[in-house]
Amino acid sequence: MGRAGLPVLASEQPRGGDEVIAPQGRFGLTGRRLVAFVPYLWLVLFFVIPFVIVLKISFSETQIAMPPYQPLVHWASQKMLQIQINLANFAFLLEDNLYWKAYLNSIFVAGVSTLLCLLIGYPIAYAIARSDASARSVLMLLVVLPFWTSLLLRVYAWIGILKNNGLLNNTLLSLGIIHQPIQMLQTDFAVYVGIVYSYLPFMILPLYANLEKMDLTLLEAAADLGCKPWQSFLKVTLPLSLPGVVAGCLLVFIPAVGEFVIPSLLGDPGMLMIGKVLWTEFFNNRDWPIASAVAIALLMFLVVPIMYFQRAQDAEATRGAQR
C-alpha cells in the first residue's frame, strides 16, 4: 500500500535486483555525501588554503612594504604576465646553521619528550584499562581534566613551581633535602617537564582506547600455555597495543616539534627551537618569506611520520578484515 492507503502498482515497486537510489538534493548531494563533504570543506578552508598562502609567500622575496614580500605574479607589460619564483629562501635554510641546528634540537627535544610520555603514559593507560568499569570514567575524567584550563595558565603555574623561591624548592628546603635552591626554571629540565605535563593526555587516550578493547582471553590462553605475566605482556599485550603506541607517539611528537610557548616561558632564552625561530622571523625580523620557508620545511618533515602512520593503520585494518 502506498501513501494515503493507495495501492502501489507492481511496476512502481523495486524489484529484487534493482538498486534503490537515495534521493538527491538540489546539487546532486545525498545525505551521506553531504556529511562527508563537511570535513573536506573544513580541511580546504583551514588547511589547504592557508598552506597555499604560506607556500606562495615562501617563494617570494622580501621587501620593505606592507605586506613585506613581493608578489609572485605581476604584469611585466600590458600583454605579458610574469611569474617570479625565488628558491633562495629554501637554500638559505641549508646554508645558515641556525635553522638546521634548530630543526635538529627540536626533533631531539620532541623525541625525548615523546619517550618520557610513553614511559609514563603506558602504565597509566594500562591501569585504567584494567580497572573496574565503574571507575574508568572517573579516571579518564582526571586525565582530561587539565584540558579544562588554558595551556598558558598551566605553563605559568609551572613557573611558580620551578622558580628558585617556588613551591618545589621551598618544600625541599623545609624538609632539609637541599640547603640552597636548585636552578630548575629556564633549563632543559623545565622544558621537558612542561611538554610531558602538557601532552601526556594525548599519549594516554589512544593507549587506553587500544588496551580497553583488547581480548583478555588471549592473556588467559597465554597463562594456560605456561607464560608468566611479564612474558604475556611482552608477547601478547605489547604487540597488540602497538597501534595505540604509534598513535600516541605521533600525537605527542608532531606538536612538540613546533612547540613555542613552553620553551619560551620555561626554557633558556638561548635555547634553539624551531618554533621560537619561526616566531622571531615573522615578528622581530619581519622576514615573512624566510619564515614561510621554515614553516613549509617543518610541515614537509612532519608529513613523513603521518604518512607512515596512515600506512600502518591501513595495513592493520586490512589484516583485521582478513581475519
C-alpha positions in Angstrom: 0.0 0.0 0.0 1.3 3.5 -0.8 0.7 6.8 0.9 -2.9 7.6 1.9 -3.8 3.9 1.6 -3.5 3.9 -2.2 -2.2 0.7 -3.7 1.3 0.7 -5.3 1.4 -0.6 -8.8 3.7 -3.6 -9.5 5.7 -1.5 -12.0 6.4 1.1 -9.3 7.7 -1.4 -6.8 11.5 -2.0 -6.7 12.5 -5.4 -7.9 14.8 -7.8 -6.1 17.9 -7.0 -8.3 17.1 -3.2 -8.6 19.2 -0.7 -6.6 17.2 1.8 -4.5 18.7 5.2 -5.3 18.7 7.6 -2.4 17.0 11.0 -3.0 19.4 13.7 -4.1 19.5 17.3 -3.2 19.5 20.3 -5.4 23.2 20.0 -6.2 23.2 16.2 -6.6 24.4 15.6 -3.0 22.9 12.8 -1.0 22.8 12.9 2.8 25.8 10.6 3.1 27.8 12.7 0.6 26.8 15.9 2.4 28.0 14.5 5.7 31.4 13.6 4.1 31.5 17.0 2.4 31.7 18.9 5.7 35.1 17.6 6.9 36.5 18.1 3.4 35.3 21.6 3.4 36.9 22.2 6.8 40.2 20.9 5.6 40.1 23.0 2.5 39.3 26.2 4.4 41.6 25.8 7.3 44.5 23.7 5.9 44.7 23.7 2.1 44.1 27.4 1.6 46.4 28.6 4.5 49.1 26.1 3.2 48.9 27.5 -0.3 49.2 31.1 1.0 52.2 30.2 3.1 53.7 28.3 0.2 53.2 31.3 -2.1 55.0 33.6 0.4 57.9 31.1 0.8 58.7 31.6 -2.9 58.6 35.4 -2.8 61.3 38.0 -2.0 61.4 40.3 1.0 60.6 44.0 0.5 60.1 47.0 2.9 56.4 47.4 2.4 53.1 46.1 3.6 52.8 43.1 3.1 56.6 42.7 3.5 57.0 40.4 0.4 56.9 40.8 -3.3 54.0 39.3 -5.3 54.8 36.2 -7.3 52.6 37.2 -10.3 52.7 40.7 -11.7 52.3 42.3 -15.1 55.6 43.0 -16.8 53.7 44.8 -19.5 50.2 45.3 -20.7 50.3 41.9 -22.5 52.8 40.0 -20.5 52.2 38.3 -17.2 55.4 37.4 -15.3 55.8 34.8 -12.6 58.9 35.1 -10.4 59.7 32.2 -8.1 62.5 32.6 -5.6 64.1 29.4 -4.4 66.8 31.2 -2.4 64.8 31.1 0.7 64.9 27.3 1.0 68.6 27.3 0.0 69.3 29.8 2.8 67.8 27.3 5.3 70.6 24.8 4.4 73.4 27.4 4.3 72.7 29.0 7.7 73.4 26.5 10.5 71.0 28.4 12.8 68.0 26.8 11.1 69.1 23.2 10.8 70.5 23.2 14.3 67.1 24.5 15.5 65.4 21.7 13.5 67.7 19.0 15.0 67.3 20.3 18.5 63.5 20.5 18.2 63.5 16.9 16.9 65.7 15.8 19.8 63.6 17.6 22.4 60.3 16.2 20.9 61.8 12.7 20.7 62.9 12.7 24.4 59.6 14.2 25.5 57.7 11.6 23.5 59.7 8.8 25.0 59.0 10.1 28.5 55.3 10.4 27.8 55.3 6.8 26.6 57.1 5.5 29.7 54.7 7.4 32.0 51.5 7.1 30.0 51.6 3.4 29.2 51.4 2.2 32.8 48.6 4.8 33.5 46.6 3.7 30.4 47.1 0.1 31.3 46.0 0.6 34.9 42.8 2.5 33.7 42.0 -0.2 31.1 42.3 -3.0 33.7 40.4 -1.1 36.4 36.7 -1.7 37.3 34.2 -0.4 34.7 32.6 1.9 37.2 36.0 3.6 37.9 37.2 4.1 34.4 35.0 7.1 33.6 36.2 8.9 36.7 39.9 8.0 36.0 39.6 9.2 32.4 37.9 12.4 33.7 41.0 13.0 35.8 43.2 12.5 32.7 41.3 15.1 30.6 40.7 17.5 33.5 43.8 19.7 32.7 42.2 20.5 29.3 39.6 22.5 31.1 42.2 25.1 31.9 44.2 27.2 29.4 47.6 25.8 28.4 49.1 29.2 29.0 47.8 29.3 32.6 49.2 25.8 33.3 52.6 26.8 32.0 52.6 29.9 34.1 51.7 27.6 37.1 54.9 25.6 36.4 56.9 28.9 36.6 55.6 29.3 40.2 56.5 25.7 41.0 60.0 25.6 39.5 61.5 29.0 40.2 64.2 29.4 42.9 61.7 30.6 45.5 58.9 28.5 44.2 56.9 25.7 45.7 59.2 22.8 44.9 62.4 24.5 46.1 60.7 25.8 49.3 59.4 22.3 50.0 62.8 20.7 49.6 64.4 23.3 51.7 61.9 22.9 54.5 62.4 19.1 54.5 66.2 19.6 54.7 66.8 17.7 51.5 68.7 20.6 49.9 70.4 23.6 51.6 70.2 26.1 48.7 67.7 26.5 45.8 68.2 24.4 42.7 68.1 26.2 39.4 65.2 24.4 37.6 63.5 27.2 35.7 65.0 28.3 32.4 66.6 24.9 31.9 66.1 21.9 29.6 64.6 20.1 32.6 61.8 22.7 32.9 61.1 22.3 29.1 60.8 18.6 29.4 58.6 18.9 32.4 56.3 21.3 30.7 56.0 19.3 27.5 55.4 16.0 29.2 52.8 17.5 31.5 51.0 19.2 28.7 51.0 16.4 26.2 50.7 13.3 28.5 46.9 13.0 27.9 47.5 12.8 24.2 49.6 9.6 24.9 47.2 8.1 27.4 43.9 8.5 25.4 44.9 6.4 22.3 46.7 3.8 24.5 43.6 3.4 26.7 41.3 3.1 23.7 43.6 0.3 22.4 44.1 -1.5 25.6 40.5 -1.3 26.7 39.2 -3.3 23.7 41.8 -6.0 23.9 40.5 -9.6 24.2 41.5 -10.7 27.7 41.0 -14.4 26.8 44.3 -14.1 24.9 46.1 -13.5 28.2 44.3 -16.4 29.8 45.4 -18.7 26.9 48.9 -17.5 27.3 48.8 -18.2 31.1 47.4 -21.7 30.3 50.3 -22.3 28.0 52.8 -21.5 30.8 53.6 -17.8 30.1 54.4 -15.8 33.1 52.7 -12.3 33.5 55.7 -10.4 32.1 56.0 -12.9 29.2 52.3 -12.5 28.4 52.8 -8.7 28.4 55.8 -8.9 26.0 54.3 -11.5 23.7 50.6 -10.5 23.7 49.7 -7.2 25.3 52.6 -5.1 23.9 52.4 -6.3 20.2 48.6 -5.8 20.2 48.9 -2.3 21.7 51.5 -1.1 19.1 48.8 0.8 17.0 47.9 2.8 20.2 51.6 3.4 20.9 52.2 4.7 17.4 49.1 6.9 17.5 50.1 8.3 20.9 53.7 9.0 19.9 52.6 10.9 16.8 50.1 12.9 18.8 52.9 14.0 21.1 55.8 14.2 18.8 54.2 16.3 16.0 53.0 19.3 18.1 56.1 19.1 20.4 58.5 19.7 17.4 56.9 23.1 16.7 56.3 24.0 20.4 56.8 27.7 21.1 55.0 28.6 24.4 56.7 26.1 26.7 60.3 26.7 25.6 59.8 30.5 25.7 58.4 30.5 29.2 60.2 27.7 30.9 63.4 27.2 28.8 66.7 29.1 28.5 66.3 32.2 26.4 69.1 30.9 24.1 67.5 27.5 23.6 67.2 26.8 19.9 63.7 25.6 19.0 62.2 25.9 15.5 59.0 27.4 16.9 61.0 30.3 18.5 63.0 30.8 15.3 59.7 30.9 13.3 58.2 33.5 15.6 61.4 35.6 15.5 61.5 35.6 11.7 57.8 36.6 11.5 57.5 39.3 14.2 61.0 40.5 15.0 62.8 40.3 11.7 59.6 40.7 9.6 61.1 38.3 7.1 57.9 36.6 6.0 59.4 34.6 3.0 62.1 33.0 5.2 59.6 32.3 8.0 57.2 30.7 5.5 60.1 28.6 4.1 60.8 27.4 7.7 57.2 26.5 8.2 56.9 24.7 4.9 60.1 22.7 5.6 58.8 21.8 9.0 55.5 20.7 7.6 57.2 18.5 4.9 59.2 16.8 7.6 56.1 16.1 9.7 54.3 14.6 6.7 56.6 11.6 6.7 55.6 10.1 10.1 51.9 11.0 9.3 52.1 9.0 6.0 53.8 6.1 7.8 51.1 6.1 10.5 48.4 6.1 7.8 50.1 3.1 6.0 50.3 1.3 9.3 46.7 1.9 10.1 45.6 0.7 6.6 47.7 -2.4 6.9 46.3 -3.1 10.4 42.7 -2.7 9.0 43.5 -5.0 6.1 44.8 -7.7 8.4 41.8 -7.3 10.7 39.5 -7.7 7.7 41.3 -10.8 6.5 40.9 -12.5 9.9 
